[in-house]
Amino acid sequence: MSSFEPEIRDYLRKVLRTISACMLFSLFHMTVGIYFNWAFFEGQIRTGNIIYYLILLISLAGLIYYLYKVWSEAKKDV
């Protein structure tokens, strides 16, 4: 019942996956960083800061890999 063509529908799904993954990444890291106060340096670097930023970098690499896979999907034959 959808009036979209398959190419447009696939493109919109990619856009939606991209926006959703980026929003989830941002909201998670903003919440954890501010709630546990790990995103801020208060005079010195603490262990929590190091752990937070390592997790941030690892999950950023995962997000970039996920977005690369989403946008480089081969066109499926219908």
C-alpha positions in Angstrom: 0.0 0.0 0.0 3.0 2.2 0.1 3.1 4.8 -2.7 7.0 5.0 -2.6 9.2 3.3 -5.1 11.6 0.7 -3.7 14.7 2.9 -4.2 13.1 5.8 -2.4 11.9 3.5 0.4 15.4 2.0 0.8 17.0 5.5 0.9 14.6 6.8 3.5 15.3 3.7 5.6 19.0 4.5 5.4 18.3 8.0 6.5 16.2 6.9 9.4 18.8 4.3 10.5 21.5 7.0 10.4 19.5 9.6 12.4 18.4 6.9 14.9 21.9 5.6 15.5 23.4 9.1 15.8 20.7 10.2 18.2 21.1 7.1 20.4 24.9 7.5 20.4 24.6 11.2 21.4 21.9 10.8 24.0 23.7 7.9 25.7 27.0 9.6 25.9 25.6 12.9 27.0 23.5 11.3 29.7 26.3 9.1 31.0 28.9 11.8 30.8 26.8 14.4 32.6 25.1 12.1 35.1 28.2 10.4 36.4 30.2 13.7 35.9 32.8 11.8 33.8 32.8 14.2 30.8 34.2 17.0 32.9 37.7 17.5 34.2 37.6 19.0 37.7 41.2 20.1 38.2 42.7 16.7 37.4 42.1 13.7 35.2 40.3 10.9 37.1 40.0 7.2 36.2 36.3 7.7 35.3 37.2 10.4 32.8 39.7 8.0 31.1 37.2 5.1 31.0 34.4 7.4 29.7 36.5 8.8 26.9 37.9 5.3 25.9 34.3 4.0 25.7 33.3 7.1 23.7 36.1 6.5 21.2 35.4 2.8 20.9 31.6 3.4 20.4 32.3 6.2 17.9 34.4 3.8 15.9 31.5 1.3 16.1 29.0 4.0 15.0 31.2 5.0 12.0 31.5 1.3 11.0 27.8 0.8 11.3 27.1 3.9 9.2 29.6 2.8 6.6 27.8 -0.6 6.4 24.4 1.0 6.1 25.4 3.4 3.3 27.5 0.9 1.4 24.9 -1.8 1.1 24.7 -3.3 -2.3 21.4 -2.8 -4.1 19.2 -5.9 -3.6 17.7 -7.4 -6.7 13.9 -7.3 -6.6 
